[in-house]
Amino acid sequence: MDTILVIVAIVLLAAAGFVMGRRRAVVRSGGVSRSLHSLPNYHGHFVALWSAVPALILLVLWLPLEPTLAMNAALDYFQQHIAEANNLETIRQSKLALLLGLSPDQTTIRLEDLAADQFGLLQTEIRNMAAGGASTGHAAFMQEVADVYSGYRETSYILMFVVCLALAGAGAGFAWTRIAPEMRARNHVERAITWFMILCSTVAILTTVGIVLSLLFEAMRFFAQIPVTDFIFGLHWSPQTAIREDQVGSTGAFGAVPLFAGTILISLIAMCVAVPVGLFSAIYMAEYADNRVRAVVKPILEILAGIPTVVYGFFAALTVAPFFRGVGESIGLDVSSESALAAGMVMGIMIIPFVSSLSDDVITAVPQSMREGSYGLGATKSETITRVILPAALPGVVGGILLAVSRAIGETMIVVMAAGLGANLTANPLEAVTTVTVQIVTLLVGDQEFDSPKTLAAFALGLVLFLMTLCLNIIALHVVRKYREQYE
C-alpha cells in the first residue's frame, strides 16, 4: 500500500469534514449568518484541520520508525534461526558468508560481533531480496528473513492506514460536535495557520543553522591539521596527498588564494556582461518598449534562466572558447583553450535574467506620479530615468545585482567545462583558472573518507564561500534599508 494513498484518504476526509462543518454551522445558525461569530467557511476549516492535522502528524512520526522496526523484526528472526544447521550451511555456501566474514568452523553468526559495514551489508541484502532484487546469498533462509521484513512492512502499512483514517475521523467528529454559533472558529483557524507559519520559519532557520554548524565543525577539523594562515594566505593549491610520508608532496598544499582569485576573476567578467545588458534591457522594457514587444522580449530573456548550466558549459567549451582562441591567434595573443574569459562571458549570459527581470519589476513599480512630476518640471525622458526612476529603484536593482553575483560565485559546471581545474594565481583572463566550487566538487568526487585534510578542505572552502555570500547579503540589506528610507 502506497503512502500517497493514505495522504489522499486523509485529504478527502478533511474535505468532507469541511463540507460537514460548514453545513452544521449554517444549520446551527438557523440560516442567519449574522448570528455566527465566524463565517461558515471558518467552521468548515476548523473541522478540516482537526481531521487532517492529527492524522498527518501521526503519519510523519510513523514513516521514519516503520522501516527500522521492520528491519529489527527481520534481524531478530535471522538471529533466532541462523544456528539451525540447514540455514547456516546455506549461508556458508554463498557469497554472503565471505562478506560477513563467516569462518568454516563457525557454528553461528552473532549480529553484535559484525562490523559496521558487514551489518549494513546484511541489511541491504534483506531489503534487496524483499524488493525482489538480486541476492548475493542465494539462500532460502535469507528469503525467509526477507519475507519477514516485507510482511512486517505490509502489516504496518495496513495498520497505519487504518489508524490514520480512524484518527482523522475521530478528529473530524470531535470538531463537528463543538460547532456552535458562539464558537470562535476564525480565531482557532488563524491560530493554527500562525503556528504552521512559525513551524515553516523554524524549519528554515534550523536548516540554515544545521548547514552552518556542519560546515563549521568539519572546517575546524581541517584547521586543526592545516593552519588558518596557510589556508587563507597560501599561494599554492595542491590538495593531493601521498600515501607514504617519503613521497613528494606528502603533506599537500592548501593555499586557497588562487581559488579566491579565480572565483573573483570569473565573477567579475560575468558581471561586466550581465549588469550592463540586464540593466539596459530592463530600462528598455519598462520605459521604452511597447506592451506587445515587452510581452515577447521579457519571456525570451527569462528563458535563459531555465537552460541547464551543463548546456551553457557545452556552449562555452565548444563554441565560445574556440572563438576566443581563434580571435586571439589572429591578433597575436596566446589564449588558452580553457580560459576565464570564455567561462565568464557565458556565465554572464546565464545570469542576465537575474538582473533584467528583477530590475524590470522594480523599475515598473516606481510610482507613475514620480515620472509625471519630473516631466512637469521640464525633464526629458532620459533625465527622468537617470535622475528619478533609477535612484528610486536602486534598492531593487542592487538586490538583483547582488543576487546575480551570488549566482556567479556558486556556479560550477561552466567553470569545469570552460575554465579548467588548474589553480593558477593570475589576473589574466586569457589563462585557465579554477574556482572554489569547482575544487569542492573535485575534492568530494568518488569514495572519500572524511578524515584527511584533502576531503576536509572542501568544508573549509564551503565555509569561506558561505561567508562571502553572507557578506553580499548584508551589503544588499544595508543598501536597501538606506535608500528605501530616502524614497518612501
SESEDREN-802479 format. One record per residue (C-alpha): residue number from 0; x, y, z. Coordinates in nm, 4 decimals. Layout:
residues N
[NUM [X Y Z]] ...
This chain:
residues 488
[0 [0.0000 0.0000 0.0000]] [1 [0.1423 0.3340 -0.1020]] [2 [0.1832 0.6211 0.1429]] [3 [0.0308 0.8523 -0.1177]] [4 [-0.2938 0.6590 -0.0832]] [5 [-0.3002 0.7324 0.2902]] [6 [-0.2388 1.1033 0.2294]] [7 [-0.5115 1.1174 -0.0365]] [8 [-0.7563 0.9461 0.2000]] [9 [-0.6744 1.1949 0.4770]] [10 [-0.7213 1.4886 0.2390]] [11 [-1.0560 1.3510 0.1220]] [12 [-1.1716 1.3108 0.4809]] [13 [-1.0601 1.6661 0.5554]] [14 [-1.2570 1.7916 0.2528]] [15 [-1.5626 1.6021 0.3709]] [16 [-1.5107 1.7492 0.7180]] [17 [-1.5009 2.0984 0.5686]] [18 [-1.8356 2.0457 0.3946]] [19 [-1.9944 1.8934 0.7048]] [20 [-1.8594 2.1644 0.9344]] [21 [-1.9787 2.4438 0.7105]] [22 [-2.3208 2.2859 0.6753]] [23 [-2.3544 2.2327 1.0509]] [24 [-2.2635 2.5977 1.1159]] [25 [-2.5392 2.7100 0.8774]] [26 [-2.7897 2.4751 1.0406]] [27 [-2.6969 2.5820 1.3952]] [28 [-2.7374 2.9477 1.2986]] [29 [-3.0834 2.8852 1.1590]] [30 [-2.9743 3.0113 0.8197]] [31 [-2.8832 3.3527 0.9622]] [32 [-2.5109 3.4050 0.9201]] [33 [-2.5161 3.7147 1.1397]] [34 [-2.5768 3.5014 1.4451]] [35 [-2.2433 3.3243 1.3921]] [36 [-1.9266 3.4623 1.5463]] [37 [-1.7301 3.3391 1.2426]] [38 [-1.8255 3.2779 0.8836]] [39 [-1.9406 2.9241 0.7943]] [40 [-1.6203 2.8652 0.5971]] [41 [-1.4140 2.9095 0.9130]] [42 [-1.6208 2.6387 1.0836]] [43 [-1.5537 2.4138 0.7866]] [44 [-1.1818 2.4857 0.8059]] [45 [-1.1924 2.4168 1.1786]] [46 [-1.3304 2.0660 1.1203]] [47 [-1.0911 2.0049 0.8304]] [48 [-0.7890 2.0991 1.0428]] [49 [-0.8948 1.8690 1.3255]] [50 [-0.9388 1.5924 1.0699]] [51 [-0.6118 1.6338 0.8801]] [52 [-0.3524 1.7651 1.1253]] [53 [-0.3501 1.4836 1.3871]] [54 [-0.3508 1.2152 1.1174]] [55 [-0.0681 1.3815 0.9252]] [56 [0.1382 1.4216 1.2420]] [57 [0.0953 1.0506 1.3142]] [58 [0.1935 0.9706 0.9550]] [59 [0.5080 1.1842 0.9784]] [60 [0.6095 1.0102 1.3010]] [61 [0.5226 0.6638 1.1701]] [62 [0.7078 0.6710 0.8382]] [63 [1.0660 0.7035 0.9772]] [64 [1.0076 0.4433 1.2507]] [65 [0.8348 0.1765 1.0444]] [66 [1.1346 0.0606 0.8309]] [67 [1.3547 0.0427 1.1407]] [68 [1.1012 -0.1685 1.3291]] [69 [1.0572 -0.3956 1.0280]] [70 [1.4338 -0.4438 0.9969]] [71 [1.4627 -0.5190 1.3702]] [72 [1.1958 -0.7866 1.3346]] [73 [1.3782 -0.9405 1.0376]] [74 [1.7136 -0.9353 1.2211]] [75 [1.5549 -1.0983 1.5271]] [76 [1.4261 -1.3774 1.3036]] [77 [1.7716 -1.4062 1.1468]] [78 [1.9404 -1.4347 1.4864]] [79 [1.6915 -1.6885 1.6198]] [80 [1.7131 -1.9255 1.3212]] [81 [2.0686 -1.8876 1.1954]] [82 [2.2003 -2.1534 1.4348]] [83 [1.9991 -2.4232 1.2595]] [84 [2.2239 -2.6498 1.0554]] [85 [2.0485 -2.6082 0.7201]] [86 [2.0295 -2.2314 0.7495]] [87 [2.3943 -2.1891 0.8475]] [88 [2.5072 -2.4269 0.5736]] [89 [2.3223 -2.2351 0.3010]] [90 [2.4798 -1.9108 0.4236]] [91 [2.8260 -2.0733 0.4368]] [92 [2.7960 -2.1850 0.0741]] [93 [2.7011 -1.8387 -0.0527]] [94 [2.8911 -1.5203 -0.1232]] [95 [2.7296 -1.3689 0.1828]] [96 [2.9484 -1.5879 0.4064]] [97 [3.2632 -1.4268 0.2686]] [98 [3.1217 -1.0779 0.3000]] [99 [3.0119 -1.1430 0.6590]] [100 [3.3465 -1.3000 0.7491]] [101 [3.1983 -1.6424 0.8370]] [102 [3.4737 -1.8952 0.9091]] [103 [3.4384 -2.2685 0.8197]] [104 [3.4289 -2.3789 1.1857]] [105 [3.1841 -2.1106 1.2989]] [106 [2.8572 -2.2517 1.4316]] [107 [2.6533 -1.9318 1.4394]] [108 [2.6558 -1.5648 1.3463]] [109 [2.6258 -1.3067 1.6213]] [110 [2.4932 -0.9766 1.4934]] [111 [2.6626 -0.7814 1.7702]] [112 [3.0013 -0.9173 1.6546]] [113 [2.9634 -0.7937 1.2971]] [114 [3.1487 -0.4856 1.1855]] [115 [2.9504 -0.1819 1.0808]] [116 [2.9997 -0.2466 0.7083]] [117 [2.9096 -0.6150 0.7465]] [118 [2.5970 -0.5262 0.9426]] [119 [2.4979 -0.2744 0.6771]] [120 [2.5598 -0.5338 0.4056]] [121 [2.3265 -0.7788 0.5773]] [122 [2.0504 -0.5188 0.5986]] [123 [2.0999 -0.4290 0.2319]] [124 [2.0720 -0.7977 0.1394]] [125 [1.7428 -0.8243 0.3254]] [126 [1.5999 -0.5127 0.1599]] [127 [1.7063 -0.6256 -0.1880]] [128 [1.5510 -0.9673 -0.1501]] [129 [1.2322 -0.8181 -0.0072]] [130 [1.2106 -0.5910 -0.3119]] [131 [1.2701 -0.8850 -0.5472]] [132 [1.6206 -0.7757 -0.6408]] [133 [1.9327 -0.9825 -0.6994]] [134 [2.0755 -1.1631 -0.3990]] [135 [2.4301 -1.2499 -0.3013]] [136 [2.3116 -1.5114 -0.0578]] [137 [2.1163 -1.7435 -0.2905]] [138 [1.9740 -1.8965 0.0254]] [139 [1.6186 -1.9998 0.1005]] [140 [1.6762 -1.8942 0.4607]] [141 [1.7589 -1.5397 0.3554]] [142 [1.4376 -1.5335 0.1553]] [143 [1.2532 -1.6281 0.4748]] [144 [1.4153 -1.3354 0.6530]] [145 [1.3211 -1.1057 0.3651]] [146 [0.9641 -1.2349 0.3799]] [147 [0.9510 -1.1441 0.7495]] [148 [1.0713 -0.7963 0.6641]] [149 [0.8237 -0.7432 0.3791]] [150 [0.5382 -0.8992 0.5781]] [151 [0.6026 -0.6675 0.8704]] [152 [0.6041 -0.3676 0.6388]] [153 [0.2797 -0.4706 0.4698]] [154 [0.1121 -0.5194 0.8054]] [155 [0.2498 -0.1868 0.9200]] [156 [0.1123 -0.0090 0.6143]] [157 [-0.2343 -0.1544 0.6702]] [158 [-0.2239 -0.0619 1.0375]] [159 [-0.1014 0.2868 0.9536]] [160 [-0.3834 0.3303 0.7022]] [161 [-0.6479 0.2201 0.9486]] [162 [-0.5134 0.4202 1.2422]] [163 [-0.4652 0.7385 1.0385]] [164 [-0.8157 0.7216 0.8960]] [165 [-0.9601 0.6458 1.2381]] [166 [-0.7733 0.9380 1.3889]] [167 [-0.8878 1.1665 1.1063]] [168 [-1.2476 1.0574 1.1542]] [169 [-1.2281 1.0986 1.5313]] [170 [-1.0798 1.4463 1.4945]] [171 [-1.3488 1.5485 1.2486]] [172 [-1.6201 1.4132 1.4778]] [173 [-1.4785 1.5964 1.7800]] [174 [-1.4612 1.9268 1.5911]] [175 [-1.8082 1.8758 1.4425]] [176 [-1.9644 1.8420 1.7874]] [177 [-1.8042 2.1672 1.9037]] [178 [-1.9573 2.3815 1.6293]] [179 [-2.1907 2.6416 1.7738]] [180 [-2.2926 2.9980 1.6810]] [181 [-2.0826 3.1460 1.9609]] [182 [-1.7701 2.9407 1.8853]] [183 [-1.4708 3.1495 1.7735]] [184 [-1.3820 2.9281 1.4762]] [185 [-1.1940 3.2051 1.2977]] [186 [-0.9630 3.2541 1.5966]] [187 [-0.8849 2.8816 1.6106]] [188 [-0.8167 2.8599 1.2378]] [189 [-0.5978 3.1706 1.2303]] [190 [-0.4051 3.0468 1.5333]] [191 [-0.3429 2.7149 1.3596]] [192 [-0.2229 2.8934 1.0457]] [193 [0.0045 3.1138 1.2581]] [194 [0.1611 2.8103 1.4231]] [195 [0.2061 2.6484 1.0830]] [196 [0.3910 2.9540 0.9521]] [197 [0.6041 2.9590 1.2667]] [198 [0.6864 2.5927 1.2077]] [199 [0.7891 2.6631 0.8476]] [200 [1.0063 2.9536 0.9597]] [201 [1.1629 2.7373 1.2290]] [202 [1.2419 2.4631 0.9784]] [203 [1.4106 2.7172 0.7511]] [204 [1.6112 2.8627 1.0394]] [205 [1.7135 2.5237 1.1756]] [206 [1.8153 2.4117 0.8271]] [207 [2.0391 2.7160 0.7932]] [208 [2.1843 2.6587 1.1404]] [209 [2.2467 2.2927 1.0579]] [210 [2.4270 2.3826 0.7358]] [211 [2.6445 2.6373 0.9141]] [212 [2.7277 2.4028 1.2011]] [213 [2.8110 2.1128 0.9689]] [214 [3.0471 2.3359 0.7733]] [215 [3.1948 2.4881 1.0887]] [216 [3.2676 2.1622 1.2702]] [217 [3.4289 1.9972 0.9681]] [218 [3.6230 2.3141 0.8886]] [219 [3.7530 2.3198 1.2474]] [220 [3.8815 1.9652 1.1971]] [221 [4.0606 2.0847 0.8845]] [222 [4.2126 2.3875 1.0562]] [223 [4.3331 2.1608 1.3372]] [224 [4.5613 1.9972 1.0784]] [225 [4.6307 2.2927 0.8467]] [226 [4.6953 2.6425 0.9919]] [227 [4.4335 2.9040 0.9078]] [228 [4.7000 3.1438 0.7829]] [229 [4.8358 2.8856 0.5380]] [230 [4.4870 2.8300 0.4024]] [231 [4.3808 3.1937 0.3700]] [232 [4.7116 3.3453 0.2604]] [233 [4.8808 3.0492 0.0898]] [234 [4.9630 3.0960 -0.2776]] [235 [4.9824 2.7306 -0.3850]] [236 [4.6890 2.4898 -0.4043]] [237 [4.7683 2.1191 -0.4416]] [238 [4.5439 1.9146 -0.2103]] [239 [4.6615 1.5762 -0.3386]] [240 [4.8321 1.3961 -0.0512]] [241 [5.0649 1.0981 -0.0950]] [242 [5.0113 0.7592 0.0602]] [243 [5.3611 0.7393 0.2140]] [244 [5.5389 1.0143 0.4021]] [245 [5.8566 0.9807 0.1932]] [246 [5.6727 1.0668 -0.1284]] [247 [5.6925 1.4124 -0.2835]] [248 [5.4173 1.6444 -0.1700]] [249 [5.3076 1.4087 0.1051]] [250 [5.1542 1.6876 0.3098]] [251 [4.9798 1.8664 0.0230]] [252 [4.9476 2.2417 -0.0248]] [253 [4.6275 2.4147 0.0801]] [254 [4.6826 2.7787 -0.0055]] [255 [4.3403 2.8940 -0.1272]] [256 [4.4387 3.2347 -0.2679]] [257 [4.4438 3.1024 -0.6308]] [258 [4.0905 2.9726 -0.5835]] [259 [3.9658 3.3017 -0.4426]] [260 [4.1373 3.4924 -0.7226]] [261 [3.9882 3.2675 -0.9903]] [262 [3.6414 3.2955 -0.8375]] [263 [3.6604 3.6750 -0.8257]] [264 [3.8040 3.6996 -1.1773]] [265 [3.5352 3.4866 -1.3417]] [266 [3.2581 3.6522 -1.1390]] [267 [3.3874 3.9973 -1.2349]] [268 [3.3875 3.9086 -1.6054]] [269 [3.0369 3.7656 -1.5714]] [270 [2.9064 4.0796 -1.4022]] [271 [3.0677 4.3008 -1.6669]] [272 [2.8440 4.1179 -1.9147]] [273 [2.5280 4.0687 -1.7083]] [274 [2.4906 4.4078 -1.5383]] [275 [2.5006 4.6392 -1.8436]] [276 [2.2995 4.4075 -2.0668]] [277 [2.0483 4.3174 -1.7970]] [278 [2.0032 4.6722 -1.6675]] [279 [1.9718 4.8338 -2.0102]] [280 [1.7282 4.5677 -2.1264]] [281 [1.5212 4.6259 -1.8108]] [282 [1.5146 5.0010 -1.8746]] [283 [1.4106 4.9438 -2.2345]] [284 [1.1317 4.7012 -2.1450]] [285 [0.9998 4.9172 -1.8602]] [286 [1.0231 5.2628 -2.0151]] [287 [1.0549 5.2438 -2.3938]] [288 [0.9137 4.9158 -2.5238]] [289 [0.5595 4.8789 -2.6435]] [290 [0.3428 4.6384 -2.4457]] [291 [0.3415 4.3904 -2.7343]] [292 [0.7206 4.3997 -2.7582]] [293 [0.7554 4.3634 -2.3812]] [294 [0.5229 4.0628 -2.3799]] [295 [0.7587 3.8872 -2.6219]] [296 [1.1038 4.0073 -2.5151]] [297 [1.0736 3.9516 -2.1404]] [298 [0.9760 3.5809 -2.1609]] [299 [1.2553 3.5217 -2.4126]] [300 [1.5108 3.6736 -2.1739]] [301 [1.3760 3.4725 -1.8823]] [302 [1.4139 3.1505 -2.0824]] [303 [1.7889 3.1922 -2.0322]] [304 [1.7406 3.1217 -1.6603]] [305 [1.5778 2.7865 -1.7381]] [306 [1.8572 2.6459 -1.9532]] [307 [2.0622 2.3837 -1.7604]] [308 [2.4092 2.5008 -1.6667]] [309 [2.5646 2.1956 -1.8310]] [310 [2.4251 2.3210 -2.1637]] [311 [2.5936 2.6546 -2.1022]] [312 [2.9096 2.4575 -2.0279]] [313 [2.8874 2.2795 -2.3649]] [314 [2.8297 2.6126 -2.5356]] [315 [3.1314 2.7666 -2.3617]] [316 [3.3642 2.4732 -2.4289]] [317 [3.2642 2.4013 -2.7892]] [318 [3.1791 2.7458 -2.9248]] [319 [3.2914 3.0409 -2.7134]] [320 [3.6359 2.9154 -2.6077]] [321 [3.7449 2.8161 -2.9635]] [322 [3.6128 3.1507 -3.0897]] [323 [3.8217 3.3489 -2.8412]] [324 [4.1239 3.1321 -2.9112]] [325 [4.0894 3.1918 -3.2850]] [326 [4.0450 3.5661 -3.2402]] [327 [4.3460 3.5776 -3.0105]] [328 [4.5655 3.3918 -3.2552]] [329 [4.4631 3.6252 -3.5353]] [330 [4.5881 3.9293 -3.3407]] [331 [4.8923 3.7596 -3.1878]] [332 [4.7574 3.6787 -2.8409]] [333 [4.8107 3.3457 -2.6664]] [334 [4.4634 3.2415 -2.5466]] [335 [4.4312 2.9197 -2.3517]] [336 [4.1873 2.6583 -2.4745]] [337 [4.0248 2.6854 -2.1297]] [338 [4.0150 3.0465 -2.0176]] [339 [3.8499 3.2620 -1.7552]] [340 [3.7225 3.4888 -2.0336]] [341 [3.5162 3.2164 -2.2005]] [342 [3.3711 3.0936 -1.8722]] [343 [3.2957 3.4461 -1.7502]] [344 [3.1281 3.5537 -2.0733]] [345 [2.8960 3.2537 -2.0831]] [346 [2.8247 3.2822 -1.7124]] [347 [2.7347 3.6471 -1.7675]] [348 [2.4861 3.5456 -2.0372]] [349 [2.3362 3.2904 -1.7978]] [350 [2.2723 3.5417 -1.5170]] [351 [2.1333 3.8200 -1.7367]] [352 [1.7743 3.7256 -1.6382]] [353 [1.8572 3.7698 -1.2680]] [354 [1.9454 4.1330 -1.3342]] [355 [1.6971 4.2166 -1.6099]] [356 [1.3861 4.0560 -1.4628]] [357 [1.4291 4.1934 -1.1106]] [358 [1.5350 4.5358 -1.2345]] [359 [1.2384 4.5477 -1.4721]] [360 [0.9996 4.4660 -1.1875]] [361 [1.1351 4.7329 -0.9535]] [362 [1.1527 4.9983 -1.2272]] [363 [0.7931 4.9242 -1.3233]] [364 [0.6942 4.9505 -0.9550]] [365 [0.8185 5.3120 -0.9277]] [366 [0.5056 5.5289 -0.8842]] [367 [0.3841 5.6954 -1.2004]] [368 [0.3442 6.0203 -1.0063]] [369 [0.7245 6.0499 -0.9819]] [370 [0.7531 6.0294 -1.3595]] [371 [0.4762 6.2840 -1.4133]] [372 [0.6307 6.5202 -1.1601]] [373 [0.9648 6.5015 -1.3395]] [374 [0.8023 6.5639 -1.6770]] [375 [0.6087 6.8538 -1.5282]] [376 [0.9360 7.0182 -1.4226]] [377 [1.0595 7.0018 -1.7806]] [378 [1.2864 6.6948 -1.7603]] [379 [1.3281 6.4757 -2.0643]] [380 [1.2603 6.1036 -2.0618]] [381 [1.6287 6.0145 -2.0317]] [382 [1.6763 6.2666 -1.7494]] [383 [1.3732 6.1251 -1.5708]] [384 [1.5153 5.7738 -1.5970]] [385 [1.8657 5.8619 -1.4760]] [386 [1.7751 6.1155 -1.2063]] [387 [1.4378 5.9945 -1.0758]] [388 [1.3473 5.6394 -1.1698]] [389 [1.6839 5.4666 -1.1275]] [390 [1.7574 5.6299 -0.7875]] [391 [1.4095 5.5346 -0.6679]] [392 [1.4541 5.1775 -0.7934]] [393 [1.8116 5.1489 -0.6678]] [394 [1.7384 4.9122 -0.3753]] [395 [1.5760 4.6556 -0.6021]] [396 [1.8391 4.6951 -0.8719]] [397 [2.1211 4.6455 -0.6202]] [398 [1.9410 4.3438 -0.4787]] [399 [1.9140 4.1881 -0.8241]] [400 [2.2799 4.2560 -0.8996]] [401 [2.3982 4.1032 -0.5718]] [402 [2.1741 3.8023 -0.6308]] [403 [2.3424 3.7638 -0.9688]] [404 [2.6850 3.7925 -0.8032]] [405 [2.5944 3.5167 -0.5585]] [406 [2.4776 3.3021 -0.8502]] [407 [2.8036 3.3629 -1.0341]] [408 [3.0142 3.2773 -0.7286]] [409 [2.8305 2.9487 -0.6824]] [410 [2.8416 2.8316 -1.0447]] [411 [3.0331 2.5097 -1.1108]] [412 [2.9592 2.3348 -1.4408]] [413 [3.0506 2.6234 -1.6707]] [414 [3.3843 2.6693 -1.4942]] [415 [3.4621 2.2964 -1.5033]] [416 [3.3991 2.2734 -1.8769]] [417 [3.5322 2.6113 -1.9927]] [418 [3.7908 2.7342 -1.7398]] [419 [3.9568 2.4108 -1.6313]] [420 [4.0745 2.2735 -1.2977]] [421 [4.4157 2.4375 -1.2747]] [422 [4.4607 2.6543 -0.9639]] [423 [4.6606 2.9309 -1.1310]] [424 [4.7171 3.2576 -0.9493]] [425 [4.6741 3.5069 -1.2308]] [426 [4.4733 3.8138 -1.3242]] [427 [4.4985 3.7363 -1.6961]] [428 [4.1508 3.6413 -1.8240]] [429 [4.3083 3.4598 -2.1188]] [430 [4.4560 3.1885 -1.8963]] [431 [4.2950 2.8893 -1.7306]] [432 [4.1799 2.9315 -1.3698]] [433 [3.9515 2.7494 -1.1291]] [434 [3.7030 2.8474 -0.8592]] [435 [3.6105 2.7479 -0.5069]] [436 [3.3018 2.5492 -0.6090]] [437 [3.4906 2.3518 -0.8722]] [438 [3.7516 2.2454 -0.6184]] [439 [3.4823 2.1438 -0.3696]] [440 [3.3341 1.9126 -0.6312]] [441 [3.6783 1.7792 -0.7241]] [442 [3.7690 1.7041 -0.3627]] [443 [3.4479 1.5128 -0.2938]] [444 [3.4237 1.3062 -0.6138]] [445 [3.4346 0.9307 -0.5577]] [446 [3.4510 0.7302 -0.2364]] [447 [3.6111 0.9515 0.0245]] [448 [3.6792 0.9242 0.3955]] [449 [3.6238 1.2471 0.5820]] [450 [3.9317 1.2247 0.7982]] [451 [4.2088 1.3631 0.5767]] [452 [4.2962 1.7256 0.5007]] [453 [4.2148 1.6659 0.1341]] [454 [3.8448 1.5977 0.1924]] [455 [3.8098 1.8287 0.4925]] [456 [3.9428 2.1141 0.2782]] [457 [3.6101 2.1076 0.0913]] [458 [3.4284 2.2102 0.4084]] [459 [3.6756 2.4912 0.4719]] [460 [3.6175 2.6165 0.1185]] [461 [3.2425 2.5848 0.1672]] [462 [3.2633 2.7892 0.4862]] [463 [3.4550 3.0647 0.3068]] [464 [3.2018 3.0597 0.0234]] [465 [2.9179 3.0861 0.2738]] [466 [3.0829 3.3847 0.4421]] [467 [3.1326 3.5543 0.1046]] [468 [2.7649 3.5238 0.0119]] [469 [2.6651 3.6286 0.3648]] [470 [2.8676 3.9486 0.3285]] [471 [2.6983 4.0168 -0.0053]] [472 [2.3558 3.9743 0.1539]] [473 [2.4495 4.2088 0.4400]] [474 [2.5642 4.4718 0.1920]] [475 [2.2414 4.4322 -0.0065]] [476 [2.0275 4.4715 0.3071]] [477 [2.2231 4.7815 0.4087]] [478 [2.1787 4.9433 0.0661]] [479 [1.8097 4.8560 0.0505]] [480 [1.7464 4.9907 0.4013]] [481 [1.9344 5.3146 0.3379]] [482 [1.7712 5.4097 0.0094]] [483 [1.4273 5.2782 0.0975]] [484 [1.4144 5.5281 0.3834]] [485 [1.5097 5.8017 0.1389]] [486 [1.2467 5.7368 -0.1266]] [487 [0.9484 5.6112 0.0727]] 
